Amino acid sequence: MVKVPNCCQQQYSCVMSLIGNAKLMQATLSSLLLTVVCLATTHVNAQESLKNDRQIPRLTSQTPTSPLPAVSSPLSGNQISLNGRTLSGTWLQRPGTAKQITTHISDGAFRQLIGVNFLNSSDWTRQPIQWFSLASKPLVLSTTLLKGYRYLDITNFAQAAGWQIQANGNTLAIATPKAQVTNIVQNQQPSDANLPPLQPTRIVVDLDRPTPWQVAQGATVKTIPSASPDPDTPPPKSTTPPNREWTVTLDAMADPALIQRYTPQPPPTLLPDLLKQLSPLTPPIPAPEPLIQKVEVVKNQTIIRLSVPFGLSPQVNTVANPHRLIIDIRPDPLEERDITWAPGLRWRQRYINLGAERFPVVWLEINPRRVGLTLKPMWVSPNTLIGTAPLIQTAQRYLAVAAINGGYFNRNNRLPLGAIRRDGQWLSGPILNRGAIAWNNSGQFYFHRLTLEETLIATNNQRLPILFLNSGYVQSGIARYTPAWGTTYTPLTDNEIILVVQKNRITNQLPGGKVGEQAIPIPLDGYLLTLRASATASASQLPVGTTVSISSNTTPADFNRYPHIIGAGPLLIKNRQIVLDAKAEKFSNAFIAEKAIRSGICTTPTGTLTIAAVHNRVGGYGPTLAEHAQLLQQMGCVDALNLDGGSSTSLYLGGQLLDRFPSTAARVHNGIGIFLQK
C-alpha cells in the first residue's frame, strides 16, 4: 500500500483548458502520483520581472461528459500568469499521447518563478529537480530545445501539485492551491571551521504545503545614523559597507501574529539635553540591524524583507515533512552545479581556491566543434552601433541560447570602445593595442593584442593614417564612420571637418561645428572621414573630387584570417602562461589594482571554449586582474582574455542570468552569443 504524504491526502483534479480551442483535459491524481511532493513555487528574475498584478478568474475543475481530443497544433507564449500576477516566461503546450495536452515551461522561468532547485545531470534530455522533496529521490523532467530555450515538461509535476493550468492567447495561467505560513523562526548557526569568521544565520519558514517562492536582491539598506553624544557634533560616518536588502516572497498567507512579531518598532526618542547628560563622553554603540526587517502580506503573498550584511547572501532550500523553506545567510551561498544543458553545452559553478581566498565562479563550457553550435558577436541593434541594453534582452533578440558580455564602451554616450568584427566585416575597430579574441566557424580561436592599421590613399599617392574605425574613442587624427555606425554621425568633438566619401570619391567637405549639434548622414555607398584637432590641416590636401582608397591590415596578421573578433583586455594567458601587462594596454593604475567582479573567455586543452563570471570572494570583494588570470589558469585555460567586468558582468543561458540577479546587472553595448541550430 502506498503511503500518501499529509500534504497530499486529498486528491486534486486539474483542468487544462485551451482558450480558443475549447478543449479540456481532466487529470485526476492517483495515490502513486500523490507521493510525489505537492508542488507550487514562485520566483522573479532579470528577464522574469513582475509586470502587473492583474487578477485572473478563478480556475475550477470541470468534468466533461466525454473525453475531448487533444489540440492538433502546439500553442506557445512568453507570459505566465501565476496566481494572478503576470510575469515574463516562455512556455508551450503540445498534443501528447492518449489525447493529453503536455505543458512545457522554459527552465529559467520554471527555476526562478517557482523556486525549483536543479540537480546535477550529464544527460541534457533529462533534468532532475528538488522542490520540497528529497534530493536523493529527485523528480526527473524531460527537456526540449527550441529557439534558444530549454523547455521542461511539467505536466505530471503540475498534476501532482494540484495546479490548474489554462492557456489564454500569449499567456499561460497557473493557479496553485492556497498555502499558509505557520511560523517563521530565526536562529544563529554555529561557525563552520572552513568559513571566515562571519556567522551564518538560519531562518526557517514553516508551511502547511509546498508553494511557489522567489528570492531577489535589492538596493543597499539606508540606515538612520546613530545619535551623537553631543547634539552639536555630527555622528561619525560608517566605515563598513552598507547592508543589502533581500526579499523572499512566498505564495502563501502568513498569520497576523507573525506579521506583528516582525513589524519594526520606532526607536525611542530622547531630548537633546537629556541625551547630552546621559552620555556626555561615550559615543553610542549602534545596535545591529535586525536580519528580518519586516514581514508583510501583499496580494496573497507573504514577503519577508531582510537586511543582509556585506559579505553574506541568502541560500534558499526546501524540505518536506514538514514542509519548510530554509534560508541560510552565509558567506558562501553559491551551490555547486554541473549540468549538461544541451549537446556541447555544459553549465558549471563552484568555489575555486586561490591561496586562502575562495572565489565563486560560474561558467559555461562550449564545444565549438559540435555540429549546430556556433558563436557570433552581438550588439544592441543591427541598424546602429549606438546603444546599450541588458545582455538578457540582446541575447533574446538574437535568439542566442547562451551569451556573455563583451568589450568596453562609453556608458554616457553608449558608444563602443573596442574591436567588433562579425562575418568578416568590421563593425568597430580596436583601440590602444588591447587584447582580443578571434575565431572562425570551425572552432578555431586566436588570442593576442590587436591593432588595426587603416591607411587613406589619395590619387596623388598621399597616404594618411586612419586611427579609429566606428569608435567612441576620441583622439586627434582621422577617424572613419561607415553605415554600420548608423544612418548619421554627430560630431564627438568641436570643430571637426567631415569628408563625405561616396564610391571611393570625396563628394563634400562639411564643418562639424559644436559637439553634438549637427547630425551628418552617412552615405550607404561610402563613409565619412572625420578630421579632428591637428588632422584638420589635411583637409586642404583632400579637396572635393579626390579619388581615395583604403588599405587595411591587422597586427598581428593572423587576425586577418578570422571572420569574428571581440576586443576587450587585458590579455591574461597565452599558451598556458600568464602574460598580463595591463600597462601596455593603457589601463589605469586604479583599474589594475581594483578588486571587482570580472568576466573572461578562454580555451582549454581539449579545445572547448569557456565563458566565465567571477564574483566577490568569500568575505570580500572580487579578484584583481592578476587574481583573475591565476583563477583562469587554475581552471585549465590555455589562452584567456579579460572582458568588461563589474556591473557589466553577465552570464546568460536560456532566458536567465546564471551569475547574478538581473536587477544588479548593468546595460551593456555588446556581447558574445552562442547559438544552437538544427
Buried (B, 14 or more C-beta within 10 A) or exposed (E): EEEBBEBBEEEBBBBBBBEEBEBBBBBEBEEEBBBBBBBBBBBBBBBBEBEEEEEBEEBEBEEEEEEBEBBEEEBBBBBBBBBBBBBBBBBBBBBBEEEBBBBBBBBBBBBBBBBBBBBEBEEBEEBBBBBBBEEEEBBEBBBBBBEBBBBBBBBBBBBBBBBBBBBBEEBBBBBBBBBBBBBBEBEEEEEEEEBBEBBBBBBBBBBBBBBBBBBBBBEEBEEEEBBBBBEEEEBEEEEEEBBBBBBBBBBBBBBEEBBEEBEEEEEEEEEEEEBBEEBEEEBEEBEEBEBBBBBEBEEBBBBBBBBBBBBBBBBBBBBBEBBBBEBBBBBBBBBEBBBBBBBBBBBBBBBBEBEEBBBBBBBBBBBBEBEEBBBBBBBBEEEBBBBBBBBBBBBBBBEBBBBBBBBBBBBEEBBBBBBBBBEEEBBBBBBBBBBBBBBBEEBBBBBBBBBBEBBBBBEEEEEBEBBBBBBBBBBEBBBBBBBBBBEBBBBBBEBBBBBBBEEEBBBEBBEBBEBEEBEBEBBEEBBBBBBBBEBBEBBEEBEEEBEBEBEEEBBEEEBEEBBBBBBBBBBBBBEEEBBBBBEBBEBEEEBBEBBBBBBBBBBBEEEBBBBBBBBBBBBBBBBBBBBBBBBBBEBBBBBBBBBBBEBBBBBBBBBBBBBBBBBBBBBBBBBBBBBBEE
